[in-house]
């Protein structure tokens, strides 16, 4: 199993998600919810408890590493994000060729591929440097600590705010997976896929650093 880590930057600190953060996350999610149309954001204490329980269950299975996002200047918890769909590729693979379903990652065998997702922020910190620094911290950990080969980012194809944010990171658009999963608004969503490869990371890192320098906290 992967050991939970804390990732600290100038604006934010990503702390391991725990059940003790119910009130903090509930408060962050209770601001103006109009920006959450296509995003799964818990609503109320009971829903927040279920949300955290689900994230911790995925962590216990070795497939996710969830964080809460602390805004350093104010000390407030302002959102959540996580690594998910963590996979280790081993050779020769013990599964059919073309099927990525290897063993759960650990500190000794970190993930070959990862996804960054389940991300949301309180409206008060949206369109600031918070998301940029969160992505910088997580991508740095993925590519420079785990030496991950690929990081995936995906979103509801209708969520143009999220798609624009992903594209500004420098991620490559891979396409649309149609009728992919249930949508947060009750329908079935098409999913827009993006990715960053290890060879692309230096350019993406420089882009994020430049964006962070220009952003407001």
Secondary structure, 3 states (H helix, E strand, C coil): CCCCCCEECCCEEEEECCHHHHHHHHHHHCCCHHHHCCCCCCCCHHHHHHHHHHHHHHHHCCCEEEEEEEECCCCCEEEEEEEEEEECCCCCCCCCCCCCCCCCCCCCCCCCEEEEEEEEECHHHCCCCHHHHHHHHHHHHHHHHCCCCEEEEEEECCCHHHHHHHHHHCCEEEEEEEEEEECCCCCEEEEEEEEEEHHHHHHHHHHHHHHHHHCCC
